[in-house]
Amino acid sequence: MIHLVYCGNDRVFKGILMSLYSAQTGTKEALDVHVLTGDFTDLDPRFKPFNEKQRSFIEKKLRFLNPATTITLHDVAPYFMEAFAHSPNLHNSYTPYAMLRLFMDKIPELPDKVLYLDVDTIVLKDLAKLCAIDIAGKDFAGVLDAYGRYLIHPHYVNTGVLLMNLSQMKKEGAFAKCIKLLATHHYFFPDQAVLNKVCKKGKLYLPREYNEQKKLQSSTLIRHYCNQPRIFPYVHAMIAKPWEIERIHKVYKTSIHDKLYRECSTIWEEFENE
């Protein structure tokens, strides 16, 4: 079984569905999916949790592909607010959901080894190859950030795809150390920055095929459509998400996800009509 973790609210329903559907269609094993969420409407009315209707609907659709697949929701909001009520990172360009994975040690249902995926990832090949990588003695395995490796630090990992050794990270108190830093210091890329800082000696570096952030290759296993910085003709972030297929066509000049998008669009419409 493949153990996956996502974080998000009800607004990333399309992203989680598309990422999971691509994962299950390309993977023989069942998926044990955990979605970390919470109600943060006190901070912003848009921050509503990923809900039970969304969970059960996606699970039902994935079970047509593998009957043993499960999706479980975890409310992490109480832990988050206790830790970050006065944090300088409480209000930034990212939502609170970006930091929820730092509370994985509070969830006993999670196994010792999990694969964390951002919602803007598309799986192109069997995840079993990635999940089989030995990370004993390491905190996590990940791919260097396509831009951060030059702009921030040569060993700066993009944390949108992480094969995580939770037992090791719990043993070292890595999550608590990350939370302590975020509670007192401001970071532009909050959770990614502290994971790189705290786990700098416990990282296993993977080839880019496991988290391709720039251009699809024949070997690509996971394509991650993270925001990409651009300097010309002016400083800006290039943004196109998999569920925005016209933007994907325009920005990345690819139609490789069209079939997946059409299939998921039918599922989205069915959900809206329920």
FENBEL-V400154 format. One record per backbone hydrogen bond with DSSP energy under -0.5 kcal/mol. NH is the residue of the N-H (numbers start at 1). CO is the residue of the C=O. E is the energy in kcal/mol with one decimal. If there is no record, write none. Layout:
# FENBEL-V400154
NH,CO,E + NH,CO,E
This chain:
# FENBEL-V400154
2,30,-2.7 + 3,1,-0.5 + 4,2,-0.7 + 4,32,-2.2 + 5,115,-2.2 + 6,34,-2.5 + 8,36,-2.1 + 10,48,-2.2 + 12,9,-1.6 + 13,10,-1.1 + 16,12,-2.7 + 17,13,-2.4 + 18,14,-2.6 + 19,15,-2.6 + 20,16,-2.7 + 21,17,-2.9 + 22,18,-2.0 + 23,19,-1.9 + 24,20,-2.9 + 25,21,-2.2 + 26,22,-1.1 + 27,23,-0.6 + 27,24,-0.5 + 32,2,-3.5 + 33,31,-0.7 + 33,70,-2.9 + 34,4,-2.2 + 35,72,-2.9 + 36,6,-2.9 + 36,34,-0.6 + 37,35,-0.5 + 37,74,-2.8 + 40,38,-0.7 + 40,47,-2.5 + 43,40,-1.6 + 44,40,-1.8 + 47,44,-2.2 + 48,46,-1.9 + 50,8,-0.8 + 55,51,-2.4 + 56,52,-2.9 + 57,53,-1.9 + 58,54,-2.3 + 59,55,-2.5 + 60,56,-2.2 + 61,57,-2.0 + 62,58,-2.6 + 63,59,-1.9 + 64,60,-0.5 + 64,61,-0.9 + 65,62,-1.3 + 66,62,-2.2 + 69,66,-1.9 + 70,31,-2.5 + 72,33,-2.5 + 74,35,-2.3 + 76,37,-3.0 + 76,74,-0.9 + 77,37,-0.5 + 80,76,-2.2 + 81,77,-2.8 + 82,78,-1.8 + 83,79,-1.8 + 84,80,-3.0 + 85,81,-1.2 + 87,84,-1.5 + 89,182,-0.6 + 90,87,-1.6 + 92,90,-0.6 + 92,94,-0.7 + 98,95,-1.5 + 99,96,-1.6 + 100,97,-0.9 + 102,99,-1.5 + 103,100,-2.1 + 104,101,-1.4 + 106,103,-1.8 + 107,104,-1.7 + 108,106,-0.7 + 110,107,-1.6 + 114,164,-1.9 + 115,3,-2.8 + 116,114,-0.6 + 116,162,-3.2 + 117,5,-2.4 + 118,160,-2.3 + 121,118,-0.8 + 122,223,-2.5 + 124,122,-0.5 + 124,221,-3.3 + 125,221,-1.1 + 129,126,-1.0 + 131,127,-2.6 + 132,128,-1.5 + 133,130,-1.6 + 135,133,-0.5 + 138,135,-2.3 + 139,202,-2.7 + 140,202,-1.7 + 141,163,-2.4 + 142,204,-2.3 + 143,158,-0.6 + 144,206,-0.5 + 145,156,-2.9 + 149,145,-1.6 + 150,147,-1.7 + 151,147,-2.6 + 152,148,-2.7 + 153,148,-2.2 + 156,153,-1.9 + 157,155,-0.6 + 158,143,-2.6 + 159,157,-0.5 + 161,158,-0.6 + 162,116,-2.1 + 163,141,-2.3 + 164,114,-3.2 + 164,162,-0.8 + 165,139,-3.0 + 166,112,-2.0 + 166,164,-1.1 + 167,112,-1.0 + 169,165,-2.3 + 170,166,-2.6 + 171,167,-2.0 + 172,168,-1.9 + 173,169,-0.7 + 173,170,-0.7 + 174,169,-2.6 + 177,173,-2.0 + 178,174,-2.3 + 179,175,-2.5 + 180,176,-2.2 + 181,177,-1.9 + 182,178,-2.2 + 183,179,-1.9 + 184,180,-0.7 + 184,181,-0.8 + 185,181,-2.5 + 190,187,-0.6 + 190,188,-0.6 + 193,189,-3.0 + 194,190,-2.0 + 195,191,-2.1 + 196,192,-1.9 + 197,193,-2.0 + 198,194,-3.1 + 199,195,-1.8 + 200,197,-0.9 + 202,199,-1.7 + 204,140,-2.3 + 205,203,-0.6 + 206,142,-2.8 + 210,207,-1.8 + 211,208,-1.7 + 212,222,-2.6 + 213,211,-0.6 + 220,217,-1.3 + 221,209,-3.2 + 222,209,-1.7 + 223,122,-2.8 + 224,212,-2.7 + 224,222,-0.6 + 225,120,-2.9 + 225,223,-0.6 + 226,224,-1.2 + 228,238,-2.2 + 230,236,-3.0 + 236,230,-2.6 + 238,228,-4.2 + 239,237,-0.7 + 244,241,-2.4 + 245,243,-0.8 + 247,244,-0.7 + 248,244,-2.1 + 249,245,-2.4 + 250,246,-2.1 + 251,247,-3.3 + 252,248,-2.0 + 253,248,-0.5 + 253,249,-0.9 + 254,248,-0.7 + 258,255,-1.7 + 261,257,-2.8 + 262,258,-2.6 + 263,259,-2.2 + 264,260,-2.5 + 265,261,-2.6 + 266,262,-1.7 + 267,263,-1.3 + 268,264,-2.9 + 269,265,-2.4 + 270,266,-1.8 + 271,267,-2.2 + 272,268,-2.4 + 273,269,-1.6 + 274,270,-0.5 + 274,271,-1.1
